[in-house]
Amino acid sequence: MSRIAIIGGHGKVALHLARRLSDKGHSVTSLFRNPDHAAEVEQTGAAAVVADVENLSTEQITELLRGQDAVVWSAGAGGGTPERTFAVDRDAAIRSMDAAEAAGADRYVMVSYFGAGKDHGVPEDDGFFAYAEAKADADEHLRASRLNWTILGPSALTLDPGTGRIETGAGVEGGSVSREDVAHVAAEVLERPETAGKTIEFNNGSTPVAEALDSLT
């Protein structure tokens, strides 16, 4: 059994992930901003911790992560102003990585997006630009860290039921994937230390998740 912290614990991917990990016997702590969401988070089997990481220092986040084996970043500003997007998707994410290192939570899984990177190609006058820049900076910081990191790059997210099947690997192009299947991939990655140091982009497809991930190692 591992102790796993999920940051952004009330998000749709995070709720699926917490439930899946709890069902597997892991000890899950979900961090989220709004205290009104505590009951829904607890229904997944996770311990609910109200923590607004946008406004917490690295030291404060470190204290929240002490005793954890792994951290999953599944938080996001969810649109809004570019300032808040950078504050959450870049700055708070980076503080959480530094905090994970300080706390000894060496395994870190980042939920990013398909095509993330400095070469994202989004023009500055596009509403998606701030998010693309923020995620590129956060992912770059994670790759340069001492953490055992894995970056997940799901394509366009849907609310469809999970299929348990994806496509990934060289040559895969962006499509769509259900949030439930993103959670499935994250859960499987946490149990595969050999996926550390990898960026995994994926869509829904025809290959069972475990088999698709095993093919990457």
C-alpha positions in Angstrom: 0.0 0.0 0.0 1.2 3.5 -0.9 0.4 6.9 0.5 -0.7 9.1 -2.4 -1.7 12.8 -2.3 -3.8 14.2 -5.1 -3.7 17.9 -5.6 -6.9 19.2 -7.2 -8.8 16.5 -5.5 -12.3 17.6 -6.4 -11.7 17.6 -10.2 -13.4 15.0 -12.3 -10.2 13.1 -13.1 -9.1 13.3 -9.4 -12.4 11.9 -8.1 -12.1 8.9 -10.4 -8.5 8.4 -9.5 -9.1 8.6 -5.7 -11.8 6.0 -5.9 -9.7 3.7 -8.0 -6.6 4.0 -5.7 -8.7 3.6 -2.6 -10.4 0.5 -4.0 -6.9 -0.9 -4.6 -6.0 -0.4 -0.9 -3.8 2.7 -1.2 -4.0 5.5 1.4 -5.2 8.5 -0.5 -5.2 12.2 0.6 -7.1 14.6 -1.7 -6.3 18.3 -1.4 -8.9 20.8 -2.7 -9.9 24.4 -2.3 -13.6 24.5 -1.5 -14.7 23.1 1.9 -18.2 22.5 0.5 -16.7 19.6 -1.6 -15.4 17.7 1.4 -18.2 15.2 1.6 -18.0 14.4 -2.2 -14.3 13.8 -1.9 -14.6 11.6 1.2 -17.1 9.4 -0.8 -14.1 8.3 -2.9 -12.4 6.8 0.1 -9.8 9.5 0.3 -9.0 11.7 3.3 -10.3 15.2 2.5 -7.9 18.1 3.1 -9.0 21.7 2.4 -5.9 23.4 1.0 -5.9 26.3 -1.5 -2.5 25.6 -3.1 -2.7 28.8 -5.1 -2.2 30.7 -1.9 0.1 28.4 0.0 3.9 28.7 0.2 6.3 25.9 -0.7 6.9 25.3 3.0 3.2 25.0 3.7 2.7 22.6 0.9 5.7 20.6 2.1 4.0 20.1 5.5 0.9 18.8 3.8 2.9 16.3 1.7 5.0 14.9 4.6 4.6 11.2 4.9 3.4 10.7 1.3 5.0 8.4 -1.1 3.6 10.0 -4.3 1.9 13.1 -5.5 -0.4 13.5 -8.4 -1.0 17.1 -9.7 -4.5 17.2 -11.2 -5.4 20.8 -10.3 -6.0 23.7 -12.6 -7.3 27.2 -12.7 -10.0 26.1 -15.1 -9.8 29.1 -17.3 -10.4 32.6 -16.1 -7.7 35.3 -16.3 -4.2 34.7 -17.5 -2.9 35.9 -14.1 -4.8 33.2 -12.3 -3.9 30.5 -14.9 -0.2 31.3 -14.3 -0.7 31.4 -10.5 -2.2 27.9 -10.4 -1.0 26.0 -13.5 2.6 27.2 -13.3 3.5 28.8 -10.0 1.5 26.6 -7.6 2.4 23.5 -9.6 6.1 24.4 -9.4 5.8 25.0 -5.6 4.2 21.6 -5.2 7.1 19.9 -7.0 9.6 21.7 -4.8 7.5 20.7 -1.8 7.3 17.1 -2.9 11.2 17.0 -3.0 11.4 18.6 0.4 8.9 16.3 1.9 10.5 13.1 0.5 7.5 12.3 -1.7 9.7 11.3 -4.6 7.1 9.9 -7.1 5.3 12.7 -8.9 2.7 12.3 -11.7 1.7 15.4 -13.6 -1.6 15.5 -15.5 -0.7 17.8 -18.4 -2.2 17.7 -21.9 -1.4 16.3 -25.4 1.0 18.6 -27.2 2.2 20.5 -24.2 5.6 22.1 -24.5 7.5 25.3 -25.4 6.7 24.5 -29.1 2.9 24.4 -28.4 2.3 26.8 -31.3 -0.6 28.6 -29.6 -0.6 32.3 -30.7 -0.4 34.9 -28.0 -3.9 36.3 -28.8 -5.5 32.9 -28.3 -7.4 32.4 -25.0 -5.5 29.1 -24.6 -2.1 30.8 -24.7 -1.7 31.4 -20.9 -2.5 27.8 -20.1 -0.2 26.4 -22.8 2.7 28.6 -21.5 2.0 27.7 -17.9 1.9 24.0 -18.5 5.1 24.2 -20.6 6.9 25.9 -17.8 5.6 23.6 -15.1 6.5 20.5 -17.1 9.9 21.8 -17.8 10.5 22.4 -14.1 9.4 18.9 -13.3 11.7 17.3 -15.8 14.6 19.3 -14.3 13.8 18.2 -10.8 15.2 15.2 -8.8 11.7 13.7 -8.6 10.8 10.4 -10.2 8.3 12.1 -12.5 5.9 11.0 -15.1 4.0 13.5 -17.3 0.7 12.4 -18.7 -0.5 14.0 -21.9 -4.2 13.1 -22.4 -5.8 14.5 -25.5 -9.2 16.3 -25.5 -11.1 15.3 -22.4 -14.6 13.9 -22.5 -17.2 12.9 -19.9 -17.8 9.5 -21.6 -17.6 6.4 -19.5 -14.2 4.8 -19.3 -13.3 2.1 -21.7 -10.1 0.9 -20.1 -8.4 1.1 -23.5 -6.1 3.7 -25.0 -3.6 4.3 -27.8 -0.1 5.7 -27.1 3.4 5.6 -28.3 5.3 7.0 -31.3 3.2 8.4 -34.0 0.0 8.8 -32.0 -1.9 11.9 -32.9 -4.3 13.9 -30.7 -7.9 12.7 -30.4 -10.0 12.4 -27.3 -10.0 10.4 -24.1 -12.5 10.1 -21.2 -11.6 11.6 -17.9 -12.2 8.2 -16.3 -9.6 6.6 -18.5 -7.1 9.4 -17.6 -7.6 8.4 -14.0 -7.1 4.8 -15.0 -3.8 5.6 -16.7 -2.6 7.7 -13.7 -3.4 4.8 -11.3 -1.5 2.3 -13.4 1.5 4.6 -13.9 1.8 5.0 -10.1 2.3 1.2 -9.8 4.9 1.2 -12.6 8.2 2.8 -11.4 9.6 2.1 -14.8 7.4 4.9 -16.3 9.5 7.5 -14.3 11.2 9.9 -16.7 8.6 9.4 -19.4 6.1 11.7 -21.0 3.0 9.6 -22.1 0.6 11.1 -24.6 -2.5 9.1 -25.2 -6.1 8.9 -26.6 -8.8 6.4 -26.2 -8.0 3.4 -28.4 -8.1 -0.3 -28.6 -5.3 -1.5 -26.3 -6.0 -2.2 -22.6 -4.3 0.4 -20.4 -1.9 -1.9 -18.6 -0.8 -3.5 -21.9 -0.3 -0.1 -23.6 1.8 1.1 -20.7 3.9 -2.1 -20.6 4.7 -1.6 -24.3 6.4 1.6 -23.4 9.0 0.1 -21.1 
